[in-house]
């Protein structure tokens, strides 16, 4: 015959740490702060929203590396979409020079806020 079925009980405890999706969630107040800071322009190339297909909020740090909640200093507004290789969002997400630019931009933001 076989071994008898012995199910293991499900754990009853909750998560100790928020998920990456929860840590990287952008609240409406943070989104509004970034929109005011950018003045409806791409923060890299300066194109106005009327001249580009879309402006997107991009995380400067990857969500899975964030420790607390997302703030305005963790975001940058870039022309997108990130799937189009001619946009600033694609440059920032998929190139080494773009990641370096994001780090420099965040350093500048932190200096301005202090």
C-alpha positions in Angstrom: 0.0 0.0 0.0 1.5 3.4 0.5 2.3 5.8 3.2 -0.7 7.2 5.1 -1.7 10.8 4.2 -0.4 13.2 6.9 -1.0 16.8 5.9 1.0 19.5 7.5 -1.0 22.4 9.0 -0.8 25.8 7.4 1.2 28.4 9.2 -1.0 30.9 11.2 1.5 33.7 11.5 1.5 36.8 9.3 4.3 38.3 7.1 6.9 40.1 9.2 8.0 42.4 6.3 5.9 44.1 3.6 6.3 42.7 0.1 8.4 44.5 -2.5 5.2 45.6 -4.3 3.9 47.1 -1.0 7.1 48.9 -0.3 7.3 50.3 -3.8 3.6 51.4 -4.0 3.3 55.0 -4.9 0.7 56.9 -2.8 -1.3 59.7 -4.4 0.4 62.4 -2.2 3.9 61.2 -3.3 2.7 61.1 -6.9 1.5 64.6 -6.6 4.8 65.8 -5.1 6.7 64.3 -8.0 4.4 65.9 -10.5 4.8 69.3 -8.9 8.6 68.9 -8.8 8.8 67.9 -12.5 6.4 70.6 -13.7 5.0 68.2 -16.4 8.4 67.6 -17.9 10.7 64.6 -18.2 13.3 65.1 -15.5 16.1 63.8 -17.8 15.5 65.3 -21.3 13.1 68.2 -20.3 10.4 67.3 -22.9 7.0 68.6 -21.9 4.0 66.3 -21.5 2.4 67.7 -24.7 5.4 66.6 -26.8 5.7 63.0 -25.5 3.5 60.0 -25.5 3.5 59.6 -21.8 5.3 60.6 -18.6 5.8 57.8 -16.1 6.9 57.6 -12.5 10.1 55.5 -12.3 11.7 54.1 -9.2 15.3 55.3 -8.7 16.0 52.2 -6.5 14.6 48.8 -7.4 11.5 48.1 -5.3 13.0 44.9 -3.8 16.0 47.0 -2.4 13.8 49.6 -0.7 13.6 49.4 3.0 10.7 51.7 3.9 7.8 53.3 2.1 8.3 55.0 -1.2 8.9 58.8 -1.0 9.2 61.5 -3.6 13.0 61.3 -3.4 12.7 57.6 -4.5 11.0 58.5 -7.8 11.8 60.4 -11.0 9.4 61.4 -13.8 10.6 60.2 -17.2 9.2 60.0 -20.7 8.1 56.5 -21.5 7.1 53.8 -22.0 10.0 51.8 -20.7 9.5 49.2 -23.5 10.4 51.8 -26.2 14.2 52.0 -26.5 14.1 55.6 -27.5 12.7 56.9 -24.2 14.4 58.1 -21.0 12.5 55.5 -18.9 14.1 52.7 -21.0 17.5 54.4 -20.8 17.2 54.6 -17.0 16.0 51.0 -16.5 18.0 49.1 -19.0 21.4 50.7 -19.4 24.4 51.1 -17.1 24.7 54.8 -17.9 21.0 55.2 -17.1 21.4 53.5 -13.6 24.4 55.8 -12.9 22.3 58.8 -14.0 19.6 57.8 -11.5 22.0 57.5 -8.6 23.4 61.0 -9.4 19.8 62.4 -9.7 18.9 60.9 -6.3 22.0 62.4 -4.8 21.0 65.8 -6.2 17.5 65.4 -4.8 18.8 64.5 -1.3 21.1 67.5 -1.3 18.3 69.9 -2.3 16.0 68.5 0.4 18.4 69.1 3.3 
